[in-house]
Amino acid sequence: MKDYGLYINGEWVDSESSRRFETRSPIDGRVLATFPLATPGDVERAIDAAEAAFPAWKRTPAPRRGEILLRAAQIMRARKQELGELVTTEMGKVIAEGKGDVQESIDFLEYIAGEGRRMLGETTPSELPNKFCMTVRQPIGVVGCITPWNFPTAIPIWKIGAALITGNTIVFKPASLTPLCVARLVEIFEEAGLPPGVLNFVTGSGSAVGNAIVESPRVQAISFTGGVPAGREIYQKAAKFLKSVELELGGKNPQIVMPDANLDLALEGVLFGAFGTAGQRCTATSRLILHQDIYDKFLGMLVDRVEKFKVGNPLDPETDMGPVVDQAAGEGIMSYIEIGKGEAKLRFGGERLTGGLYDQGFYIQPTIFETEHGTRISCEEIFGPVLSVIKVGSYEEAIEVANDVEYGLSSSIYTRDVNLAFRAIDDLVTGITYINAPTIGAEVHLPFGGTKNTGNGGREAGTAAIDEFTEIKTVFVDYSNRLQKAQIEHD
Ligand code: NDP
């Protein structure tokens, strides 16, 4: 077990404060490392370092910046097993998904390093002769990145990779439940040759450290992934400084199954979508909307499979579902299960598991409720292994139910009717729609994000990540050698 410092200006340093916090494994409660509870003064030092490093990093050609990202990807690839085990140990998702988290990070770094050779702008004709018009991209400056615990390497890498390739410098605050995964990433970037001050890492609470980043006029942009309450607070505080804010927030994602669907495929989809990462994904399938014609049959198939689910140590490759991330998260999920027991019909699960390893973490049965649309469990984000199953009578009703929640991240429909599939693409008000695939499964070269309360309109990943972290400069080059007046010279 290691006692970490803060990473400021290329060095691991002590905080001004001697107060520390522990990161523990959700598997068995074991302490994995300790980190400083940084102060607003520490955050100021990190911003100083990021500001000082900015001019040289901005001048470094983007393809050269990309080479450093590629080196980091190579290091991660060589250590994928070890890093995957770390993700599983610190966060609790099963090992296949822990390694998937790392693979997504590698994929993103490789993709975004290549974008360093594009960083596309526009060229366009001028309305005047002998005049050239174009746009170029410039970094924003010092950016603040604040991340949640559920993808402890992939979400940080989406932000770090995109901010770095575009020439920004970073003050980074990880979730307090998973700082060790991000500390490991910082070490990897150091090994890959990232210059001092370009990436700074400060740990501590959202209210102290996160807030100091958001409230600093010297941090020009914030990239945040987390829950709606924190997102809303950050957006409001950043508005004072008119700083750019990218928010990726919650979800209440539906999978619709129509009568003509391949039911075996839809079953695999909902099992992975609802109970992968113990339901702790922003894109988790938390609502299963079943057409009445296949309702009883499909629900029966689902319960048969879930009954055989193995909940246990996520490092064991045979385990289907690990623990939830900590006691507080577990208690929150159990309180929703109690609400569900009052307003809906519990079809499977609904209990915290006890005995042996189960007593050392917070392990919950995969849980299935049959419910009407409009109940709390079918509309509010639970962020746990709890699935609400809703019966509908038609495609139109399925869409109405799917859309009638405050979130709009991901959605899915299983049907073999190509016309219906394309109608659903139009009709589902979400940032992501899957046809004949579960609500989870983002690919890094495509934009990611959602509508309504899932965010504030931006997208991450894909080329949208370049938009997030750049300012666009419009450039006019007049080579006419005379004063040309746009609009005014027009008859
Ligand atoms: P939180 O919103 O509680 O925390 C996210 C991060 O923000 C943490 O680093 C936290 O610090 C920090 N933070 C909390 N409050 C503030 C504040 N007032 N000012 C600045 N920073 C703050 O979310 P969780 O970590 O619990 O993650 C779960 C949520 O994230 C779910 O709602 C989920 O849907 C969403 N999410 C969204 C994704 C998307 O892309 N749309 C992807 C993944 C998750 P600390 O840890 O110290 O409290």
Boltz pocket constraint, residues with backbone or C-beta under 6 A from the ligand:
constraints:
  - pocket:
      binder: B
      contacts: [[A, 146], [A, 147], [A, 148], [A, 149], [A, 150], [A, 151], [A, 173], [A, 174], [A, 175], [A, 176], [A, 177], [A, 204], [A, 205], [A, 206], [A, 207], [A, 209], [A, 210], [A, 211], [A, 214], [A, 225], [A, 226], [A, 227], [A, 228], [A, 230], [A, 231], [A, 233], [A, 234], [A, 248], [A, 249], [A, 250], [A, 251], [A, 281], [A, 282], [A, 381], [A, 383], [A, 409], [A, 449], [A, 454]]
      max_distance: 6.0
